[in-house]
Amino acid sequence: MGTEAPSWADQWGTGGFGAMDEEESHKSKKENDSNKKNSSSAGLGKAKAVALAGAQKMKNGTSIGIKWVRSKCQKKNMTSSS
């Protein structure tokens, strides 16, 4: 049994065959975090632009709707008072 293959824990556990040094692991985590921040800030900018465009469309639509209702009410009042 001395020629038995190493167990899963030996290979992949802390300090096993494929384990990285703590410094390398820490550096790669920092790089991943910075990449996530860059991509999330780009996504946030896009979301902000889309939300701004949607708000502007809603504002314009509301304004047009209010003007339409106002014009219909004024026409109705003008014809009934004559």
CNS distance restraints for C-alpha pairs under 8 A (distance, minus, plus):
assign (resid   6 and name CA) (resid  10 and name CA) 5.87 0.50 0.50
assign (resid   6 and name CA) (resid  11 and name CA) 6.65 0.50 0.50
assign (resid   7 and name CA) (resid  11 and name CA) 6.44 0.50 0.50
assign (resid   8 and name CA) (resid  12 and name CA) 5.98 0.50 0.50
assign (resid   8 and name CA) (resid  13 and name CA) 7.37 0.50 0.50
assign (resid   9 and name CA) (resid  13 and name CA) 4.61 0.50 0.50
assign (resid   9 and name CA) (resid  14 and name CA) 7.93 0.50 0.50
assign (resid   9 and name CA) (resid  16 and name CA) 7.39 0.50 0.50
assign (resid  10 and name CA) (resid  14 and name CA) 7.92 0.50 0.50
assign (resid  10 and name CA) (resid  15 and name CA) 7.82 0.50 0.50
assign (resid  10 and name CA) (resid  16 and name CA) 5.06 0.50 0.50
assign (resid  10 and name CA) (resid  17 and name CA) 7.16 0.50 0.50
assign (resid  11 and name CA) (resid  16 and name CA) 4.59 0.50 0.50
assign (resid  11 and name CA) (resid  17 and name CA) 4.96 0.50 0.50
assign (resid  11 and name CA) (resid  18 and name CA) 6.35 0.50 0.50
assign (resid  12 and name CA) (resid  16 and name CA) 5.34 0.50 0.50
assign (resid  12 and name CA) (resid  17 and name CA) 6.73 0.50 0.50
assign (resid  12 and name CA) (resid  18 and name CA) 6.09 0.50 0.50
assign (resid  12 and name CA) (resid  19 and name CA) 6.64 0.50 0.50
assign (resid  13 and name CA) (resid  19 and name CA) 7.35 0.50 0.50
assign (resid  14 and name CA) (resid  19 and name CA) 6.42 0.50 0.50
assign (resid  15 and name CA) (resid  19 and name CA) 5.29 0.50 0.50
assign (resid  15 and name CA) (resid  20 and name CA) 7.74 0.50 0.50
assign (resid  20 and name CA) (resid  24 and name CA) 6.32 0.50 0.50
assign (resid  20 and name CA) (resid  25 and name CA) 6.15 0.50 0.50
assign (resid  21 and name CA) (resid  25 and name CA) 6.20 0.50 0.50
assign (resid  22 and name CA) (resid  26 and name CA) 6.03 0.50 0.50
assign (resid  23 and name CA) (resid  27 and name CA) 6.17 0.50 0.50
assign (resid  24 and name CA) (resid  28 and name CA) 6.19 0.50 0.50
assign (resid  25 and name CA) (resid  29 and name CA) 6.26 0.50 0.50
assign (resid  26 and name CA) (resid  30 and name CA) 6.35 0.50 0.50
assign (resid  27 and name CA) (resid  31 and name CA) 6.27 0.50 0.50
assign (resid  28 and name CA) (resid  32 and name CA) 6.11 0.50 0.50
assign (resid  29 and name CA) (resid  33 and name CA) 6.10 0.50 0.50
assign (resid  30 and name CA) (resid  34 and name CA) 6.21 0.50 0.50
assign (resid  31 and name CA) (resid  35 and name CA) 6.18 0.50 0.50
assign (resid  32 and name CA) (resid  36 and name CA) 6.12 0.50 0.50
assign (resid  33 and name CA) (resid  37 and name CA) 6.18 0.50 0.50
assign (resid  34 and name CA) (resid  38 and name CA) 6.23 0.50 0.50
assign (resid  35 and name CA) (resid  39 and name CA) 6.21 0.50 0.50
assign (resid  36 and name CA) (resid  40 and name CA) 5.87 0.50 0.50
assign (resid  37 and name CA) (resid  41 and name CA) 5.94 0.50 0.50
assign (resid  38 and name CA) (resid  42 and name CA) 6.26 0.50 0.50
assign (resid  39 and name CA) (resid  43 and name CA) 6.18 0.50 0.50
assign (resid  40 and name CA) (resid  44 and name CA) 5.94 0.50 0.50
assign (resid  41 and name CA) (resid  45 and name CA) 6.14 0.50 0.50
assign (resid  42 and name CA) (resid  46 and name CA) 6.38 0.50 0.50
assign (resid  43 and name CA) (resid  47 and name CA) 6.12 0.50 0.50
assign (resid  44 and name CA) (resid  48 and name CA) 6.01 0.50 0.50
assign (resid  45 and name CA) (resid  49 and name CA) 6.23 0.50 0.50
assign (resid  46 and name CA) (resid  50 and name CA) 6.23 0.50 0.50
assign (resid  47 and name CA) (resid  51 and name CA) 6.05 0.50 0.50
assign (resid  48 and name CA) (resid  52 and name CA) 6.05 0.50 0.50
assign (resid  49 and name CA) (resid  53 and name CA) 6.16 0.50 0.50
assign (resid  50 and name CA) (resid  54 and name CA) 6.13 0.50 0.50
assign (resid  51 and name CA) (resid  55 and name CA) 6.08 0.50 0.50
assign (resid  52 and name CA) (resid  56 and name CA) 6.17 0.50 0.50
assign (resid  53 and name CA) (resid  57 and name CA) 6.25 0.50 0.50
assign (resid  54 and name CA) (resid  58 and name CA) 6.15 0.50 0.50
assign (resid  55 and name CA) (resid  59 and name CA) 6.08 0.50 0.50
assign (resid  56 and name CA) (resid  60 and name CA) 6.19 0.50 0.50
assign (resid  57 and name CA) (resid  61 and name CA) 6.03 0.50 0.50
assign (resid  58 and name CA) (resid  62 and name CA) 6.00 0.50 0.50
assign (resid  59 and name CA) (resid  63 and name CA) 6.14 0.50 0.50
assign (resid  60 and name CA) (resid  64 and name CA) 6.17 0.50 0.50
assign (resid  61 and name CA) (resid  65 and name CA) 6.07 0.50 0.50
assign (resid  62 and name CA) (resid  66 and name CA) 6.12 0.50 0.50
assign (resid  63 and name CA) (resid  67 and name CA) 6.21 0.50 0.50
assign (resid  64 and name CA) (resid  68 and name CA) 6.14 0.50 0.50
assign (resid  65 and name CA) (resid  69 and name CA) 6.24 0.50 0.50
assign (resid  66 and name CA) (resid  70 and name CA) 6.03 0.50 0.50
assign (resid  67 and name CA) (resid  71 and name CA) 6.08 0.50 0.50
assign (resid  68 and name CA) (resid  72 and name CA) 6.24 0.50 0.50
assign (resid  69 and name CA) (resid  73 and name CA) 6.17 0.50 0.50
assign (resid  70 and name CA) (resid  74 and name CA) 6.11 0.50 0.50
assign (resid  71 and name CA) (resid  75 and name CA) 6.13 0.50 0.50
assign (resid  72 and name CA) (resid  76 and name CA) 6.23 0.50 0.50
assign (resid  73 and name CA) (resid  77 and name CA) 6.18 0.50 0.50
assign (resid  74 and name CA) (resid  78 and name CA) 6.06 0.50 0.50
assign (resid  75 and name CA) (resid  79 and name CA) 6.21 0.50 0.50
assign (resid  76 and name CA) (resid  80 and name CA) 6.24 0.50 0.50
assign (resid  77 and name CA) (resid  81 and name CA) 6.19 0.50 0.50
assign (resid  78 and name CA) (resid  82 and name CA) 6.48 0.50 0.50
